[in-house]
Amino acid sequence: MSNLEARRLGLRTIVAENAGTWTMHADDEEARQDKICGFLWFYGVPLLASVPFWGWWDWHVHLQNLGQIFAGVAVFTGLLFGLLALMFNTAITLRKDGQALANAHDLRRLVGDLRANITYAAFVDIVLALILVLAASITPPGKETAWEFTPIVVGLFLHLALTLLVILRRFRTAFNYISR
């Protein structure tokens, strides 16, 4: 199954490339520490934030208007794919005209990291959309959404938001590389 997954989907590669952007250190020990901190930040924080929604207390929070949430996630997925196409064009331009931006430090690496982060964000967004579809499909009309879906969706939204903040930071860094 792993060879089939690698050839057909490449999900492990998407996750590994994204995790590879969490460090810029060449030293193995520093890189390992950066990756541990990145793992705790990108996966631990959303998990901890979703804990209150698991319903171990007497109150339950239910998702509302799943159709509207799904529509927003679907549009956002399309925007991420458009941004990924833009990064592809940027990489081609850098390959052709890279000498024109000789003072742009590590711009090529930064564009590669951006591509990895945007690809991963699109992957997380697709997973989020699939979970929303599943939640909507098993919820009877006129009933509340099963509360078990709420913490998963909250965790994925927060994880996606943290990934998007990294993308914003990388865009700002790329702009600074080019403009200075």
N, C-alpha and C positions, 0 to 999 in steps of 0.2 A: 504494500500500500504506500510506503514512503516514496518509492521511486515513481509510482504513478502520481502521487500528490506533487512531487517536485517537478515532474514533466508537465503536468496539466495546470496546476495552480501556482506553485511556488510560494505557498503561504509561509513556510519556515524561512525562506529567503527574505521575504518582505519583513518579517518580524526581526530577523537577525540583522538586516541592513539598517533598520531603524535603531535597534539597540547599539549598533556600531557607531552611530552619530552621537552617542552620549558622552564620548570622550575624545579629546584631541591629544592626549598624552601618548608618547611613544613607549614610556616605561611601563612594563607589564603590571607592576604593583599599583601604580597610580591609575592606570586604565581600569584595572579590576575594581578599585575603590570607586571610581566614577560610575562604572556600570552598576555596582551595588546601590549606590545612591540614586542613580537613574531609575533602577527597578523599583526601589522603595517609593520614589516620588511619583512615577507614572502608573504604578500598579497598586502600591500600598495606600496612598492617599485616597484614590477613588474607592478602594475597598473599605477603608475606615469611614469614609463619608457615607457610604451606602448602608453601614451597619444599623443605624437607627431606623431604617426603613424595612428591616427584615421582619418586623412584627413580633418580636419577642416581648413587647410590652402590650398593654391593653389597647393601644390605639393603632389603627392601620391607616396608611396613606395609600390611596388608589390612583392610578393614572386616569386621567380624564381626556376625552376627545382624541383618541388614538389616531383617527383619520387625519386630523389636522397636524398632529405631531409627525406622523409618517410623511405627509406631504412636504413639510418643512425639511425633514431629513432627506427625502428623495431629491428635492431641489438642491440641497447642499451637496449631496453626492455628485450631482451633475457639475456643480461649480468646482468641486475638487478635481474632477476629471479634466475640466477645462484648464485649471491651473497646472495640472500635470502635463498637459499638451504644451502649455507655455514654457514649462521647465525643459521639455524636450527641445523646443525651438531654441531656447537660450543656450542649451548645451551644444547644439549644432553651431550656433553663431560663435560661441567661445572656441570651438575647435577650429573653425575657419579663420576667425579674426582675433585669436587670442593674443597675438603680439600687440594689438592696439591697446590692450588693457594690461600691459606689462606691470604697471604699478599697483595692480589690484590684488596683491598678496596671494591668498589662498582661494581666490574666487572659484576656480574649478572644483576644488574640494567642497566648497560651500554650496555650489549648485548641485553637486552630487548628493550632499547631505539633505538639501531641500527636496530633491527628488525622492529620496528614501523616506523622509518625513511625510511628504504629501501622499505618497503611495500608501504608507501605513495609515494615515488619517482616512483615506478613501476606504481602505479595508475595514477599519473600525466602524466607519459610517455605514458600510454595507451590512456588517454584523448587526449594528443597531437597528437598521431598517428591517432585517429579517426577524429580529426579536419582536419588534413592534407589530409586524405582520402576524407572527405567531400569537402574540397576546390578543390582537384584534380578532383573529380567526377562532380562538377558543372561548371568547367572551360572548355569551348570549346577548341578543339585542335587548337594550333597556337595562342591562345589568352592569354592575361595577366590574372593572377589570380585576382579574385575580391579583391580589396584593403581592404575590410572589414575584411578579414581573417588575414592580416598581424599583426595588433595590438594584436589580440588574441594569435597568435603563438609567437610573441615576448614576451608577458607577461608570457605565459606558459614556454617558454624556460628559461627566467630569474628566474621564480619561481622554476623551476627544478634545475637550477644551484645553487641557494641559498640553496636548500634542499641537494644537493650533497656536498656542502661545509660543511654543518653540519655533514654529514656522514663521510667525511674525518676527521673532527675534532674529532669525536667520535672514529674513528679507531686509530688516533694518541693517544688519551687519553687511550684507551684500551691497546695499546702497552706499554705506559708508566706505566700503572698499573702492567702489567705482568713483565716488564723488571726491575723494581726497587725493 
